[in-house]
Amino acid sequence: METTRLVLTGPAPTARDAAPLCARLARLYEDGARAVECDARAVTAPGLGAVEVLARLRLTARGRPFRVTGAAPALRALLDLVGLVELLGEAEEREPPGRVEKGVEADDPAV
């Protein structure tokens, strides 16, 4: 599958950048893009503005293939903190909740 590239400018996208980027992403899909990769290499000072931009881009994609590439460790950590790490196209690695049994036997007493 061919991937189309959308580039975020840096060093710190703001909420004002979201609308034009979302419009550009929508046009890419309308013009036939099957998958879009959002290149975030220029985002070197991420903040909540960058999170808003990426969240709105994800909503604009509406289930179509969309992922972020080139994210610096600070952006990765921020996306993980707000629950958007799946945008990086990587499996989430979370600790299993404490005191949860993986299986229950029929004769186990209720807790």
JONOR-V585006 format. One record per backbone hydrogen bond with DSSP energy under -1.0 kcal/mol. NH is the residue of the N-H (numbers start at 1). CO is the residue of the C=O. If there is no record, write none. Layout:
NH_CO / NH_CO
//
This chain:
4_35 / 6_37 / 8_39 / 17_14 / 18_15 / 21_17 / 22_18 / 23_19 / 24_20 / 25_21 / 26_22 / 27_23 / 28_24 / 29_25 / 30_26 / 31_27 / 32_29 / 33_28 / 36_65 / 37_4 / 38_67 / 39_6 / 40_69 / 43_40 / 44_42 / 45_11 / 51_47 / 52_48 / 53_49 / 54_50 / 55_51 / 56_52 / 57_53 / 58_54 / 59_55 / 60_56 / 61_57 / 64_61 / 67_36 / 68_87 / 69_38 / 76_72 / 77_73 / 78_74 / 79_75 / 80_76 / 81_77 / 82_78 / 84_79 / 87_84 / 88_85 / 89_86 / 108_105
//
